[in-house]
Amino acid sequence: MTTALPELADGVFYYESLGGGRFRSTIHAQGAWNPHEQHMAPASGILADALVRHEPRDDVRMARISYEILGLIPGGEFHITTSTLRPGKTIELIQAELSAGGRVAIRASAWRMITSDTSAVAAVEDESMPAPDECKPWDGASVWPGGYIRSLEMRIAEGHRPGSGRVWIRTSHPLTDKADSTDLARLMGLVDTANGIAARVPPGENSYIFPNVDLQIHMYRPPSGEWLGLDNKVSFGADGIGLTSTVLHDIDGPFGRAEQILTLRKS
């Protein structure tokens, strides 16, 4: 039986804001594995946006966001709720849940940590990747289907191969029709793309599927700008489990890391 396609919003943005924590996705948020689902990337962004807006404080910033994907993310209308799991003066844990079709599809939690001046000892071991203008245009839609992938501009660095690659991505589409999201939320809405930029095997029939069931993001500095750089490596185990590991960059250099655990199955 074919799953009916959802009723989508219309516009050159990922989500229409309906008020009261309710949203409706557009075709630009469409997933790659199924046409009736949302891609995890923009869904991650709208959850990050909700976390940014939850009881904001000037003396803390988000240092880690952990997303648990609890099932298929339906396209169309959904609801986001936020809460504080662990309040505190110097660290606090907050949560956002995306619910659709009567169930929670994604649960995100974020550690917000107090900031202070540590510039005297600041140092980064992650290597920078070539800038976007040093990379070649790449059509990700030639590899992956879905409206989300078609919404991206992508640049690929030299040395790209199955299992390892460096790609810059950006989008001209705002997260919502209000176009008032922070750089952090918008860039978090691109990170999940990492699982598809250097696939070890071609996606599709008579191959393998390898969706991630989580997304863990750690940031040692706050990102900014419109470009997200993904320095990416993909490992497949021998028992149906894989891992995508990525160093995250903005135009100023590396700012953190992302990990995605994969369920690997023959298609």
Secondary structure, DSSP 8 states (H G I E B T S, - for coil): --------B-SSSSEEEEETTEEEEBGGGB-SS-TTBB-HHHHHHHHHHHHHHSS--TTEEEEEEEEEE-S--BSSEEEEEEEEEE--SSEEEEEEEEEETTEEEEEEEEEEEE----GGG----S-----GGGSEE--GGGT--SHHHHTEEEEE-TT-BTTEEEEEEEESS-SBTT----HHHHHHTTGGGGGGTT-SS--STTSEE--BSEEEEEESS---SS-EEEEEEEEE-SSSEEEEEEEEEETTEEEEEEEEEEE-EE-
